[in-house]
């Protein structure tokens, strides 16, 4: 009976270690999912803010209508470039 008890204790210890490993892996996977959903949450928040300001929405649609697709794409590209540069400069400053 003592040998069986030893085997059960070893099996119990092994199962506890497997639980710990799985818990860490699950936490890492959950962090990745949370990071991806964080972007979705930000997009939804931005959409809500825009919809709460109908004047801003109308102004944005007017800019799109009057600027044309090519000019708008060019402006977005320049804006993205400026934003990227500003983030890099900000990261360099203490």
matplotlib code that plots the C-alpha trace (Angstrom):
import matplotlib.pyplot as plt

x = [0.0, 2.9, 4.2, 0.8, 0.6, 4.0, 2.9, -0.2, 1.8, 4.2, 1.3, -0.3, 2.9, 3.2, -0.4, 0.2, 3.2, 1.2, -1.5, 1.1, 2.5, -1.0, -1.9, 1.1, 0.4, -3.3, -2.3, 0.0, -2.7, -5.2, -2.8, -2.5, -6.3, -6.6, -4.0, -5.9, -9.3, -7.8, -7.5, -11.1, -12.1, -10.3, -11.9, -15.3, -14.6, -13.5, -16.6, -18.9, -17.1, -17.6, -21.2, -21.8, -20.6, -22.7, -21.0, -17.6, -19.1, -20.6, -17.4, -15.4, -17.8, -17.6, -13.8, -14.0, -16.5, -14.7, -11.1, -11.4, -10.0, -6.4, -5.9, -7.5, -5.2, -2.2, -3.2, -3.7, -0.3, 1.3, -0.6, 0.5, 4.1, 4.0, 2.4, 5.1, 7.8, 6.3, 6.1, 9.7, 10.8, 8.7, 10.3, 13.8, 13.0, 13.4]
y = [0.0, 2.3, 2.0, 2.9, 5.9, 7.0, 6.7, 8.7, 11.4, 11.6, 11.7, 14.5, 16.5, 16.0, 17.1, 20.2, 21.1, 20.6, 22.9, 25.6, 25.4, 25.4, 28.4, 30.4, 29.4, 30.4, 33.7, 34.5, 33.6, 35.7, 38.7, 38.3, 38.2, 41.2, 43.2, 42.5, 43.4, 46.6, 47.9, 47.0, 48.8, 51.9, 51.8, 51.5, 54.3, 56.6, 55.6, 56.5, 59.8, 60.7, 59.7, 61.9, 64.9, 65.2, 68.4, 66.6, 63.8, 66.2, 68.1, 64.9, 63.8, 67.2, 67.1, 63.6, 64.8, 68.0, 66.8, 63.8, 60.3, 60.9, 64.1, 62.5, 59.5, 61.8, 63.8, 60.6, 59.4, 62.6, 62.7, 59.1, 60.1, 63.1, 61.2, 58.5, 61.1, 62.9, 59.6, 58.8, 62.3, 62.1, 58.7, 60.3, 63.1, 62.5]
z = [0.0, 0.7, -2.8, -4.3, -2.0, -3.2, -6.8, -6.1, -4.5, -7.4, -9.8, -7.8, -7.8, -11.6, -12.1, -10.0, -12.1, -15.3, -13.9, -13.2, -16.7, -18.3, -16.1, -17.4, -21.0, -20.6, -19.1, -22.0, -24.5, -22.7, -22.8, -26.5, -27.0, -24.7, -26.7, -29.9, -28.4, -27.0, -30.6, -31.2, -28.1, -29.1, -32.6, -31.0, -28.6, -31.5, -33.5, -30.5, -30.0, -33.7, -33.7, -30.6, -32.6, -35.7, -36.8, -36.8, -38.8, -41.3, -41.6, -42.2, -44.9, -46.5, -46.6, -48.2, -50.8, -51.7, -51.5, -53.8, -53.2, -54.5, -52.5, -49.4, -49.6, -50.0, -46.9, -44.9, -45.9, -44.9, -41.6, -40.8, -41.6, -39.4, -36.6, -36.8, -36.8, -33.8, -31.9, -32.6, -31.5, -28.4, -27.5, -27.8, -25.5, -21.7]

ax = plt.figure().add_subplot(projection="3d")
ax.plot(x, y, z, "-o")
ax.set_aspect("equal")
plt.show()
